[in-house]
Amino acid sequence: MRILFHISELDIGGAESMLFMLATGLAERGHEVEVACLTGNGAVGNWLEKAGIPVHYLNARKSWPPSLLLPLRKVIRNFKPEVLHNFLFHANMVGRFVGWVTGVPAVICAVRVEDVERSFRLWVDGATHWMMHRQTCVSESARRFTHEKSSIPMEKLIAIPNAIDLSKFENLESGKLRRELDLDTDAPILLTVGRLSKQKGVQYLLRAMPEVLSEISNTRLALVGAGEDEESLKALARELGIQEAVRFLGWHAEIPEFLKDADLFVLPSLWEGMPNVILEAMASGVPSVATEVGGTPELVSDGETGVLVPPADSDALARNIIFLLQDRELRIRMGQNALERARSHFSPEQMIARNERLYAELVHTGS
């Protein structure tokens, strides 16, 4: 099949990483694959080009609506794809319209997150769903959410979870995160990764830390990421008197290496789709304490591979962090269970095959 992927941007992120895995995997299976990016180049675009995947940078200007449509239309007319799979909101909207106008046999969009704060986007998604053939969702939870909030028929929504390449987490040396934190002791390390924004609920983790430190005083919390809430979160850490135990590390690409040193991965999100960072922790054999939101319970098996807690509940976070830090054998057992679950349920081969079957079904049946 000729398959065109279309995405809003190609900076490093969850959707971008899944697109890279999917595009390269399908190319290896013999399909003709190209990628169109609504904006300009990013790191993932470089990865794709190095892997031999042609990438078209459309450089659309939001101030002039036709500029969002015409470049993609040109790519489609030249490449003549049988499948157009769009990722992220703006590419979803542009792609479904241009795909419909140009008569692409299979127009597919993708839902990556349960966007509880942008009801207008959900309304637009529902109002224009007739232009697409299917919409992939990263979890069953995201599928139900999309149906309930946008009224897209369930039969148009397909749950295909993310995947994780376990080979990237093998044979890594430990010590990188401890050096970053300037720790020469065996102090327990909590790690969280994500954008420092309201969605990720980091303030509730910071508010849990005084109780954690009262029980295990040498605990250290490493936050990897940046975002609009960074300064207010740093101020909160100072207000709580925990600034010496908390390090804001900014963005880093070495998440697999950092996870080698983590005793627990913590994700206090208020809403999610299916968080790739949980999959990365699972691939590293690190148990998670995570909030029971979105598709996270489809990754974390409560009591087996980690612990689930209610969102916006600092007390629950603190209790369960303390509980697991005090039981090393349980942490090791949960981490081993998490690794096995990643291997058996979330392999790249499974994710690629599910998408491939969807494409073939739509191309061959025309509906």
Buried (B, 14 or more C-beta within 10 A) or exposed (E): BBBBBBBBBBBBBBBBBBBBBBBBBBBEEEBBBBBBBBBEBBBBBEBBEEEEBBBBBBEBEEEEEEEBBEBBBBBBEEBEBBBBBBBBBBBBBBBBBBBBEBEBBBBBBBBBBBBBEEEEBBEBBBEBBEBBBBBBBBBBBBBBBBBEBBEBEEEBBBBBBBBBBBEEBEEBEEEBBBEBBEBEEEBBBBBBBBBBBBBBBBBBBBBBBBBBBEBEEEBBBBBBBBBEBBEEBBEBBEEBEBBEBBBBBEEBEEBBBBBBBBBBBBBBBBBBBBBBBBBBBBBBBBBBBBBBBBBBBBBBBEEEBBBBBEBBBBEBBBBBBBEBBEEEEEBEBBBEBBBEBBEEBBBBEBBBBBBBEBBBBBBEEEE
